[in-house]
């Protein structure tokens, strides 16, 4: 694997099943045909995969990840994914990782995938609401999900992926633009708000310039009394320093990766409500259909580990956020009660408004999201995942390891998500 520009291929990295509703094969629902060749079983060992690749010509893939640098937690996920493709293919696949924006700006990713500059990428799906309106509607409906540190994280990941894959209108938004979906929605962690100054009452948010990355953030920000603003991720640090930006909505992982807690150390989480997620998607481009079937299958099968790495990224970032905020003179805390009430009203309006959506059946979407949330909440409890505290004391009760190589605690839910959500769309 080559990294970089350390020549690494980067990834920041979606109402019945699509297969059933569209009549397509699993390969079609996952992203089109292949160059052919023999495939392997979904539970194939590394030895079986390497044997299947013996007669395959070398494959070179350019992969742009969401991580801005190789040190970020999300980079660990992407680098492991890239390395595993090389290892399991017996060296027949080489992955060149490119970090966020180094080949294509966020809104240029679909074009880069189509013209061959990129072969795989983490696409910032919510950055283009006009081109991906059904996907954006789904993220809006996700305000129904809880924002708790552990179960809320699990449920958000699972529901986003399940509803995306199982909503034909959303999948068509990808395929119509030449993107082949590998993993339709990676939220990178539930959304928090970081602010340059402490804001403990609704009056403190009045007139604040607050960055958002989802269409529904405008409604949520205005309900809190702030003004939504658009600032590119790369420009956020300086915008905080210059007083152009007061607060920003994004995952803790993103705030840590770009160093914003140094200049915006006051971190706020909703207690009962959720800020709308702004997930990206792991997608492939024009080269996908040129790949032999076994290569497509390997990319899908490695999503089992990709999911546990994504959870590690999100949850370890919550753990680190409190320490980083404190070190910079701030803290991680909940929104005040009055602001929570305002956010509740905004979220109720957002969900109700989706019933009038022109992009898809909004009422059915809301129902599908609610049912998926309930389903994965139950599965989380069944597997032993429970919230035993809040964000502010997360490090004291979270049972997962701080070691990226030790993700045993997260594997049960990752396996369940792979088996129930990803596997039905595996190319065959």
C-alpha positions as CSV (number, residue, x, y, z in Angstrom):
1,X,0.0,0.0,0.0
2,X,1.3,3.4,-0.9
3,X,0.3,6.4,1.2
4,X,0.2,9.9,0.5
5,X,0.7,11.8,-1.0
6,X,2.4,9.4,0.8
7,X,0.5,7.7,-2.0
8,X,-2.2,6.1,0.1
9,X,-5.7,5.8,-1.3
10,X,-7.9,7.8,1.2
11,X,-11.5,7.2,2.5
12,X,-13.2,9.4,5.2
13,X,-15.4,7.8,4.3
14,X,-26.5,3.8,2.6
15,X,-38.8,0.5,2.0
16,X,-38.1,-3.0,1.6
17,X,-34.9,-4.3,0.3
18,X,-33.6,-2.9,-2.9
19,X,-33.1,-6.3,-4.3
20,X,-36.7,-7.2,-3.6
21,X,-38.2,-3.9,-4.8
22,X,-36.2,-3.5,-8.0
23,X,-35.8,-7.1,-9.0
24,X,-32.1,-6.6,-9.5
25,X,-29.4,-9.0,-8.6
26,X,-27.3,-8.5,-5.5
27,X,-24.5,-7.3,-7.7
28,X,-26.8,-4.7,-9.3
29,X,-28.0,-3.3,-6.0
30,X,-24.4,-3.1,-4.8
31,X,-23.2,-1.2,-7.9
32,X,-23.5,-2.8,-11.3
33,X,-21.7,-5.6,-13.1
34,X,-18.1,-6.8,-13.1
35,X,-15.4,-8.0,-15.5
36,X,-16.4,-11.5,-14.6
37,X,-14.3,-14.4,-13.4
38,X,-15.0,-16.8,-10.5
39,X,-16.2,-15.5,-7.1
40,X,-15.8,-16.9,-3.6
41,X,-18.1,-17.5,-0.7
42,X,-18.8,-14.6,1.7
43,X,-17.0,-16.5,4.5
44,X,-13.9,-17.3,2.4
45,X,-10.6,-17.4,4.2
46,X,-7.6,-15.4,3.3
47,X,-6.0,-18.5,1.8
48,X,-9.1,-19.0,-0.4
49,X,-9.1,-15.4,-1.5
50,X,-5.4,-15.5,-2.4
51,X,-5.9,-18.6,-4.4
52,X,-8.8,-16.9,-6.3
53,X,-6.5,-14.0,-7.1
54,X,-3.7,-16.1,-8.6
55,X,-4.8,-15.6,-12.2
56,X,-6.0,-12.0,-11.7
57,X,-3.9,-9.3,-13.3
58,X,-2.6,-6.6,-10.9
59,X,-5.1,-4.0,-9.9
60,X,-4.2,-0.4,-9.0
61,X,-6.8,1.7,-7.1
62,X,-6.7,5.4,-6.2
63,X,-8.7,6.0,-3.1
64,X,-9.4,9.4,-1.6
65,X,-10.3,9.3,2.1
66,X,-12.1,11.8,4.4
67,X,-9.1,12.0,6.8
68,X,-7.2,15.2,6.4
69,X,-4.0,13.6,7.6
70,X,-2.6,10.1,8.4
71,X,-2.7,10.7,12.2
72,X,-6.5,11.0,12.5
73,X,-8.5,8.1,13.9
74,X,-10.4,7.9,10.6
75,X,-7.1,7.4,8.9
76,X,-6.5,4.2,10.9
77,X,-9.8,2.9,9.5
78,X,-8.9,3.7,5.9
79,X,-5.4,2.6,6.1
80,X,-6.4,-0.8,7.6
81,X,-9.0,-1.2,4.8
82,X,-6.5,-0.5,2.1
83,X,-3.8,-2.7,3.6
84,X,-6.3,-5.6,4.0
85,X,-7.2,-5.4,0.3
86,X,-3.6,-5.8,-0.5
87,X,-3.0,-8.6,2.0
88,X,-6.1,-10.6,1.2
89,X,-5.5,-10.4,-2.6
90,X,-1.9,-11.7,-2.2
91,X,-0.6,-8.4,-3.4
92,X,-2.6,-8.3,-6.6
93,X,-4.5,-5.1,-5.4
94,X,-2.4,-2.0,-4.7
95,X,-4.2,0.9,-3.0
96,X,-2.9,4.5,-3.4
97,X,-4.4,6.6,-0.5
98,X,-4.9,10.3,-1.1
99,X,-6.1,12.4,1.8
100,X,-9.1,14.7,1.9
101,X,-9.2,17.1,-1.1
102,X,-5.8,16.2,-2.5
103,X,-7.2,14.9,-5.7
104,X,-10.7,16.3,-5.8
105,X,-12.6,18.8,-3.7
106,X,-15.7,17.4,-1.8
107,X,-18.2,18.4,-4.5
108,X,-15.8,17.2,-7.3
109,X,-15.6,13.6,-6.1
110,X,-18.4,12.2,-8.4
111,X,-16.7,13.7,-11.5
112,X,-13.3,12.4,-10.4
113,X,-14.8,8.9,-10.0
114,X,-16.3,9.1,-13.4
115,X,-13.2,10.4,-15.3
116,X,-10.8,8.0,-13.5
117,X,-8.8,10.4,-11.3
118,X,-10.2,8.3,-8.4
119,X,-11.4,4.7,-8.2
120,X,-12.8,4.8,-4.7
121,X,-13.6,7.7,-2.4
122,X,-15.4,8.9,0.7
123,X,-18.0,11.2,-0.9
124,X,-19.3,14.0,1.3
125,X,-22.9,13.2,0.3
126,X,-24.7,15.9,2.2
127,X,-22.6,18.6,0.6
128,X,-24.7,18.4,-2.5
129,X,-28.3,18.6,-1.4
130,X,-29.6,19.4,-4.9
131,X,-28.0,16.3,-6.4
132,X,-28.7,14.0,-3.5
133,X,-32.1,15.2,-2.2
134,X,-33.4,11.8,-1.1
135,X,-30.3,11.1,0.9
136,X,-30.5,14.5,2.5
137,X,-34.1,13.8,3.4
138,X,-33.0,10.6,5.1
139,X,-30.4,12.4,7.2
140,X,-33.1,14.9,8.3
141,X,-35.4,12.0,9.4
142,X,-32.5,10.7,11.5
143,X,-33.1,13.4,14.0
144,X,-35.5,10.8,15.5
145,X,-32.4,8.8,16.7
146,X,-31.1,9.2,20.2
147,X,-27.8,11.1,20.8
148,X,-26.5,8.9,23.6
149,X,-22.7,8.2,23.5
150,X,-22.8,4.5,22.8
151,X,-26.3,3.2,21.8
152,X,-27.0,6.4,20.0
153,X,-23.8,6.0,18.0
154,X,-24.6,2.3,17.1
155,X,-28.2,3.1,16.2
156,X,-27.3,6.0,14.0
157,X,-24.7,4.0,12.0
158,X,-27.0,1.1,11.5
159,X,-30.2,3.0,10.6
160,X,-28.4,5.3,8.2
161,X,-26.9,2.3,6.3
162,X,-30.0,0.1,6.4
163,X,-32.5,2.8,5.2
164,X,-30.1,4.1,2.5
165,X,-29.6,0.6,1.0
166,X,-33.3,-0.2,1.2
167,X,-34.6,3.0,-0.3
168,X,-34.5,2.8,-4.2
169,X,-34.7,6.6,-4.7
170,X,-31.6,7.1,-2.6
171,X,-29.6,4.3,-4.4
172,X,-30.6,5.8,-7.8
173,X,-29.1,9.1,-6.8
174,X,-25.8,7.4,-6.6
175,X,-26.0,5.2,-9.7
176,X,-27.4,7.9,-11.9
177,X,-24.2,9.9,-11.3
178,X,-21.9,7.0,-12.0
179,X,-21.2,6.0,-8.3
180,X,-21.3,2.4,-7.2
181,X,-22.2,2.1,-3.5
182,X,-19.9,0.1,-1.2
183,X,-21.1,1.5,2.1
184,X,-23.8,4.1,1.7
185,X,-23.5,6.1,5.0
186,X,-20.6,6.6,7.4
187,X,-21.5,9.3,9.9
188,X,-18.1,9.4,11.5
189,X,-19.8,10.0,14.8
190,X,-22.9,11.7,16.1
191,X,-23.0,15.5,15.7
192,X,-21.8,17.8,18.4
193,X,-21.4,21.6,18.5
194,X,-18.0,23.2,19.3
195,X,-17.9,26.9,20.2
196,X,-15.1,29.4,20.8
197,X,-16.8,30.8,23.9
198,X,-19.0,29.2,26.5
199,X,-22.7,29.4,25.7
200,X,-24.9,28.2,28.6
201,X,-28.2,29.9,27.8
202,X,-30.3,30.6,24.7
203,X,-29.3,34.2,24.9
204,X,-25.7,33.1,24.3
205,X,-26.6,31.6,21.0
206,X,-28.5,34.7,19.8
207,X,-26.8,35.9,16.5
208,X,-24.0,33.4,16.7
209,X,-22.4,32.4,13.4
210,X,-22.7,28.6,13.4
211,X,-21.3,26.4,10.7
212,X,-23.4,23.4,9.5
213,X,-22.9,20.7,6.9
214,X,-26.5,19.4,6.4
215,X,-29.5,21.2,5.0
216,X,-31.5,20.7,8.2
217,X,-28.8,22.3,10.3
218,X,-30.2,25.7,9.2
219,X,-33.5,25.0,10.8
220,X,-31.8,23.7,14.0
221,X,-29.4,26.6,14.2
222,X,-32.1,29.2,13.7
223,X,-34.2,27.5,16.4
224,X,-31.3,28.0,18.8
225,X,-31.1,31.7,17.8
226,X,-28.0,31.4,15.7
227,X,-27.3,32.1,12.0
228,X,-26.1,29.3,9.8
229,X,-23.0,29.9,7.8
230,X,-21.0,28.0,5.2
231,X,-17.3,27.6,5.9
232,X,-15.1,25.0,4.2
233,X,-13.6,22.5,6.6
234,X,-10.0,23.6,5.7
235,X,-10.9,27.2,6.6
236,X,-12.6,26.6,9.9
237,X,-9.6,26.9,12.2
238,X,-8.7,30.4,10.9
239,X,-12.4,31.4,10.9
240,X,-12.6,30.6,14.6
241,X,-9.3,32.5,15.2
242,X,-10.6,35.6,13.4
243,X,-14.0,35.6,15.0
244,X,-15.8,34.8,11.7
245,X,-17.1,31.6,13.2
246,X,-18.6,31.2,16.7
247,X,-19.6,27.6,16.7
248,X,-19.7,24.6,14.3
249,X,-21.7,21.4,14.0
250,X,-19.7,18.2,13.2
251,X,-18.7,14.9,14.7
252,X,-16.1,14.9,17.5
253,X,-13.8,13.0,15.3
254,X,-13.8,15.8,12.7
255,X,-13.3,18.5,15.3
256,X,-10.3,16.5,16.7
257,X,-8.8,15.8,13.3
258,X,-8.7,19.4,12.2
259,X,-7.6,20.8,15.6
260,X,-10.7,22.9,16.2
261,X,-10.8,22.2,19.9
262,X,-7.7,24.3,20.3
263,X,-9.7,27.4,19.3
264,X,-13.3,26.2,20.0
265,X,-13.0,24.1,23.3
266,X,-16.6,24.4,24.5
267,X,-18.3,21.2,23.3
268,X,-22.1,20.7,23.4
269,X,-24.1,17.6,22.9
270,X,-28.0,17.3,22.9
271,X,-29.3,15.3,25.8
272,X,-32.5,14.0,24.4
273,X,-32.5,15.2,20.8
274,X,-30.0,14.9,18.0
275,X,-28.4,17.3,15.6
276,X,-29.0,16.0,12.0
277,X,-26.1,13.8,10.8
278,X,-23.9,14.7,7.8
279,X,-22.6,11.3,6.8
280,X,-20.4,10.6,3.8
281,X,-20.5,7.5,1.6
282,X,-17.9,4.9,0.5
283,X,-18.3,4.7,-3.2
284,X,-16.5,3.4,-6.3
285,X,-16.3,4.9,-9.8
286,X,-16.0,4.0,-13.4
287,X,-13.3,1.4,-12.7
288,X,-15.7,-0.7,-10.6
289,X,-17.2,-2.6,-13.6
290,X,-13.7,-3.4,-14.9
291,X,-12.8,-5.2,-11.7
292,X,-13.1,-9.0,-11.6
293,X,-15.9,-10.3,-9.4
294,X,-13.5,-11.6,-6.7
295,X,-12.1,-8.1,-6.3
296,X,-15.5,-6.6,-5.9
297,X,-16.4,-9.3,-3.4
298,X,-13.2,-8.6,-1.4
299,X,-14.0,-4.9,-1.2
300,X,-17.5,-5.7,0.2
301,X,-16.3,-8.4,2.6
302,X,-13.7,-6.2,4.2
303,X,-16.6,-3.9,5.3
304,X,-17.0,-6.2,8.4
305,X,-13.7,-4.8,9.8
306,X,-14.3,-1.4,8.2
307,X,-17.4,-1.0,10.4
308,X,-15.7,-1.9,13.6
309,X,-12.9,0.6,12.7
310,X,-15.6,3.2,12.1
311,X,-17.1,2.6,15.5
312,X,-13.6,2.8,17.1
313,X,-13.0,6.1,15.3
314,X,-16.3,7.6,16.5
315,X,-16.2,6.3,20.1
316,X,-12.5,6.9,20.8
317,X,-13.1,10.5,19.5
318,X,-15.8,11.0,22.2
319,X,-13.4,9.7,24.8
320,X,-10.6,12.1,23.6
321,X,-12.9,15.1,23.2
322,X,-13.4,15.7,26.9
323,X,-9.7,15.7,27.5
324,X,-8.8,17.9,24.6
325,X,-11.5,20.4,25.5
326,X,-10.4,20.6,29.1
327,X,-6.8,21.0,28.0
328,X,-7.8,24.0,25.9
329,X,-9.8,25.6,28.7
330,X,-13.2,24.3,27.8
331,X,-15.3,21.3,28.6
332,X,-17.7,18.7,27.1
333,X,-21.3,19.2,28.3
334,X,-25.0,19.1,27.4
335,X,-27.0,21.9,25.9
336,X,-28.9,23.9,28.5
337,X,-32.6,22.9,29.1
338,X,-34.1,25.8,27.2
339,X,-32.0,25.2,24.1
340,X,-32.9,21.5,24.2
341,X,-36.6,22.5,24.1
342,X,-35.9,24.7,21.1
343,X,-34.1,21.9,19.4
344,X,-36.9,19.5,20.1
345,X,-39.4,21.8,18.4
346,X,-37.2,22.2,15.4
347,X,-36.7,18.5,15.0
348,X,-40.5,17.8,15.3
349,X,-41.0,20.4,12.5
350,X,-38.3,18.8,10.4
351,X,-39.8,15.3,10.6
352,X,-43.3,16.6,10.0
353,X,-42.1,18.6,7.0
354,X,-40.7,15.5,5.3
355,X,-44.2,14.2,4.8
356,X,-44.4,16.8,2.0
357,X,-41.1,15.8,0.4
358,X,-41.1,15.9,-3.4
359,X,-38.1,13.6,-3.5
360,X,-39.6,10.4,-2.2
361,X,-42.5,9.2,0.1
362,X,-41.6,11.2,3.2
363,X,-44.1,9.5,5.4
364,X,-42.8,6.1,4.5
365,X,-39.2,7.3,5.0
366,X,-40.0,8.5,8.5
367,X,-41.6,5.2,9.3
368,X,-38.6,3.2,7.9
369,X,-36.1,5.3,9.9
370,X,-38.2,4.9,13.1
371,X,-38.5,1.2,12.6
372,X,-34.8,0.8,12.0
373,X,-33.9,2.9,15.1
374,X,-36.2,0.7,17.2
375,X,-34.8,-2.5,15.6
376,X,-31.1,-1.6,16.2
377,X,-31.8,-0.2,19.7
378,X,-33.2,-3.7,20.5
379,X,-30.2,-5.4,18.9
380,X,-27.8,-3.2,20.8
381,X,-29.4,-4.2,24.1
382,X,-29.5,-7.8,23.0
383,X,-25.7,-7.8,22.4
384,X,-25.0,-6.1,25.7
385,X,-24.3,-2.5,24.6
386,X,-25.8,0.0,27.1
387,X,-25.2,3.6,28.1
388,X,-24.0,3.6,31.7
389,X,-23.3,7.4,31.7
390,X,-23.1,10.4,29.5
391,X,-20.7,12.2,27.3
392,X,-19.0,14.1,30.1
393,X,-17.9,10.9,32.0
394,X,-17.7,8.6,28.9
395,X,-14.1,7.5,29.6
396,X,-15.1,6.2,33.0
397,X,-17.7,3.8,31.9
398,X,-17.0,2.9,28.2
399,X,-15.8,-0.7,28.0
400,X,-14.0,-0.6,24.7
401,X,-10.2,-0.6,24.3
402,X,-8.2,2.4,23.5
403,X,-6.0,0.2,21.2
404,X,-7.1,0.3,17.6
405,X,-5.9,-3.3,17.1
406,X,-8.1,-4.5,19.9
407,X,-11.7,-4.0,18.7
408,X,-13.2,-7.2,20.1
409,X,-15.7,-5.2,22.1
410,X,-17.1,-3.7,18.9
411,X,-17.0,-6.8,16.7
412,X,-20.4,-8.3,17.7
413,X,-22.4,-5.2,16.5
414,X,-20.1,-4.9,13.5
415,X,-20.7,-8.5,12.5
416,X,-24.5,-8.1,13.0
417,X,-24.5,-5.0,10.8
418,X,-22.5,-6.6,8.1
419,X,-24.6,-9.7,8.0
420,X,-28.0,-7.9,8.0
421,X,-27.1,-4.7,6.0
422,X,-24.0,-5.1,3.8
423,X,-24.1,-8.8,2.9
424,X,-27.4,-8.7,1.0
425,X,-25.8,-6.3,-1.5
426,X,-22.6,-8.3,-2.0
427,X,-21.7,-8.7,-5.7
428,X,-22.4,-12.2,-6.9
